[in-house]
Every structure is written in structure tokens, then in C-alpha cells.
Amino acid sequence: MSMNQCADQLVLALLPPERIASVTWLSRDPDGSLMHREAQKVAINHGLSEEVVQQQPDLVVAGAFTTPATRMLLRRLGYPMIEVAHADSFDEIRTITRQVAAAVGEEARGEALIARMDHQLSQLARQSGPAIQVAAWDGAGFNASEGSLYNAVLEAAGAVNVANRPPASTYGRPDVEVLLAAAPTLLVKGAGTGRRAGLQDNVERHRLVQRYWDGARTLTVRQSYYVCGTPFVADAISGLRGELQAAARQVQAPLPFAAGKTL
């Protein structure tokens, strides 16, 4: 039984449906899960300790964001449990995949998933083209900081995130003047399709942002591409590379004020 959105995907990748008591309801959301189709084949839970008592799993797979109170209670009740850390790099994806695979007795399956990911990442690295300058933000601020899985995914997909370089790297929020100075080819918005607009989106509605980055220069990336570290991240990177290249081809020319910059 998995009680964490990211752990859900590892469990679904490693085990057949008949060995899974349940995964969280979030695992069925295509915006947040690369394994949403597989999640349709098993029962769901809402992360409640009562559901663990009802389902009586042989193992509970919890995550870094599973509530401490729930984890403490389940330990007191004697349920076997492992806690899976959030992965912020490809190395950490390998680590947590091996952790869960060992816990469920599927070491060979885990190694096969890692080998597949490594082969795909190696191919992507060999096929890299010209870097595409992007500014990653999630409405409330410049995003995909160095050391995050999101940034690793962008880089592997062939993007250079100007949010990690001056002048944008010194700002925590999307500022129009800073954006103009950075002059990225594309805006990359990491947001689910169902996210509601808020006050933080006002910068995106600024007339200069709409003038220079509206339409083809804005690319919305599904959160499932980077929110959870799984061995299927290379599939997401391959898809994102195609989306980035297609968007860059539509742009055709650098921004008029991007002196010395390339697409």
C-alpha cells in the first residue's frame, strides 16, 4: 500500500496490480503522475491510517510528505513501513528505485527499470542539439533552481534555464524588467492544466510579456514530467525535448532586444 504520490509510481512500476492493496488518489491524475493509466487498475486511498487498518497491507510505502502523525501511528500499530525520500536527481532516482524494489522483493525489476532509464539518458545526451534559452517559472517566481529534479529534466531536454543565471537568479519572483534583461527564447510554465489563476499570474498578463512571449514563446510543461523522480523520467525528457524544439522552431528569430543571444 502506497501513501505518497511519488511512491505510488514506483510501486506501480515494480508490481502487478494484484500485489498492490492501493495507491493514493493523486496517482490517477495525468498532470501529476506518469503512471496514471496503471493507477486505474488498482484501488486508491486518501492517506488515512484508517484505510491502512481496513486494507491490512503487508507493507506500507510512505514518502517524505506523508504526515508524521500517520507514520507514527502506523509504527505503533506494528505495520511494516519504509519511507521513501524525494528524488532531486537521477542518482537519487536510482537510490529510491532500488530501495522500493528491495522492499517488495523485485530487485531484478528495479535494476531493469534503472538500466532502461540510463540507456535513454545516454541516448539523449548523444543527440543533444543547440541549447534553448528558457525561463522557468510557476507563476509565483522563477523556478527550477539548480539542484532540483525540474532543472535536471530541463537540462537533459536541451534547455538552459536563465532563472539560475544573473540577473534572474537574484530574484525570487517573476519580474518583468528582469525577464526582459534575461531575454529567454521561451517561457516554461510548470503547472497542471487544472490550476486556477491567481494574483501571481498578473506578471504573465503584463503587456510586454504578452507582446514578446505570448503564443509560441510560452510552453506549459506537465508537472508529471518533474514533480516525482521515477525511472520513467527519461520518457518525459524525450517528450519535453520534442516540445521545446517544436516551440523554438515556431519562434524563428531571437527577441529584438536579445543581443548576442541564440535560440
N, C-alpha and C positions, 0 to 999 in steps of 0.2 A: 504494500500500500504506500503510495507516494503522497506526501502532503505539501509539496512545493512545486511550483510551475516549472522550474528548470529541472528538478529531479524527475518530474513526470516524463520529460522527453528522453532521459537516459533509461528509465525503466521501460518505456515503450519501445525503445530501440533494441534493448537487450533481451526482452522476454516476450513470449507469445501471449495473446490475450488471456488464455486460460490460467496463466500463472499470476495475473495481476488482479488483486482484490479491487483496487480503484486508483484513480489519479484525480487531481483536482479539476474542478470545473473549468479553470482557466486553460487547461490543455486543449480544449476544443475550439479555442479562439484562433483563427488563422492569422490574425495580426500579431499574436504573441507566441505562437507555437509552430515550429516546423513539423511537428508530429500530430497536427490536429486531425488528420484523417484517421490515423491509427487510434487516436483517443476516442473516436466514435464507437470503437469496438469493445470498450470496457466501461465499467461503472465509474461514476465520478463521486468525489467528496468535496466538502467545503472547509476542510482543515479542522474539523471539530474532533475533540477527544472522544465524544460520544459515538462518533462514526467508527472510530478505531475499535471501541468496545463491541459495537454491533457487528463489525465485519471480521474481527478476530484474525488479523493477518499474522503470518509467521515473521514478517519483518516490516518495520516502518522506515521509510526513507524520507528523512526530513531535510530541510535546507536551511541556509543561513538566515532566511527571513521567516521561517516557521516560528510562531510565537513561543518565547521561552517558557511561558506558563504551561502550554500544551506539552512541550517536550519534557518538562519536569514532572508533570502528572503521569505521563506515559511511562517514564522511567520508574516512578514509584509503584505503578501498577505492574511492572515487570515485563513490559513489551520490548522485545529486541529492536534496537534502533541504530541507524547510522545517520550522521549529519554530514551533508554534502556542502562544501563551500561554493561560493560564487566564482565562476571562472572568468578571469580578465585577460587571459592569453591562451594561445594554442597549447603551450606547455601545461597550463592548468586544466585545459580540457582533457588532455591525456591523463592527468592525475586523477581527476574525478571519475572519468570513464572507467579507469582500472579499479578505483575504489568501489564503485557500484557493481561492476562486473564480478569482482571477487566476493562481494557480499551476497550476491544472488547465484553464485556458482556458475557464472558464464564468462570465465576468463578468456577463453578462445574467441568467443563472440566479441568481447571488448577489444581484443587485440586486432581482430579483423576490421572493426569499425575505425580504429585508430590508423591502421595501415592504409585503409581507403582514403581517409582524410589527408594523411601525409602525402600520398600519391597525387591527390588532386591539388594540394597546395604547391607541390613541386612543379606540376604542370603549369599552374597559374603563374608561378614565378618565372618560368622559362618563356612564357608567352606574353610577358608584360610589354605594353606599348608606352607611348608618351604619357607622363603623369598629367592628370586632370586636376586643376586647382579648384577646390571646393571649400565652402564654409559650412560646417555642420552646426546646426542649432536646433533646439527643441522649443522654440517659442520664448522660453524664459531666459535663454542665454546661449552663448557659444558653447558647443557641445563636442563630445567625443575627444576628451582630453587624452594626452599621452598616458599610456599605461592601461587604458580601458580596452575592452574587447571591441567596442564600437570603432575605435580608432584603428585597431589591428585589422578589422574587417575592411574598413575604407582603404587602408594602405595596400592590403593584399588585392583589392579590387582595382587598384591603379589610380587611386586618388591621393592628393596631398591636401591635408586639412589645414587651411590657413588659420583656423581657430587656435592652433598650437604654435603660431608664429606671431611675432610683433607685426602690427600693433594689436591684433585681436587677442593675443594670448594674455594681455594685461587687463582685459575686460571680462567681467562675469556675465554681462547681459548683452543682447544684440543691439549695438549702437549703429545708427545709420552712417555717421561720419567714419566710424572705424571700418564698417563694411565697405564703404567707398574707397577708403585707403587700401584695404586688403585686396579689393577687386578680384574676387574669385570668379571663375568661369561659371560655376553652378552653386546654387544654394541647395543643400541637402537637409531635408527635414525628416528627422526620425520620429514619426508619430503614427499611431494607429489611425485607420480610416474613420474610426468612430469617435475620435477625440473631439470634445466640444471646444469651440473657440472661446478665448478669454482675453483679458486685458493685455496679457503678454504678447498677443498677436498683433497689437497695434503697430509695431515696427514693420511687420510684413505688409501692412496696408499703407505705409508711407509712400508718397507719390514717387520718390526716387527709387525705392525698392521695386515698386510695381513697374516703373519705367524700364529699369535695367535688368531686373531678374524675374519678371513675370513670365508665365508660359513655359517655354522650353528650358529656360535657365533655372527652373526650380524642380527638384526631383524629391518626391516623398518616398522614403525608404521604410518598409515594413519593420516594425520592432522585432519581429521574429528573426530577422537577419542577424541581430546582435545582442538582444536582451538576455539570452541564455547561451552559455557555452556548451555545445554538443558536438559530436563527431560529424554532424551534418552541416557544420558551419561553412565548409568548402563549397557545398552546393549553393548556399546563399551567396557566397562571394562570387561564384561564377555567374549567377543571375544578376547580381549587382553590377559586376563589370560590364555586362551587356547593356544594362540600363544606363550606366554612366556614359559609355561610348556612344550609345544612340542619342542621348541628350546632347552630348558635346558636338556630334555631327550636325544636329539641327541648329546649333548656335552659329556655326560657320565663321565667325570673326570674333576677335577679342573685344572686350569692352573698350570704348573710345578713350577712357582715361587710364587704361591698364598698360602704361608704357613699359616696354621691355618684358611683358608677361606673355606666356603662351597658353594655349588651351590646355 
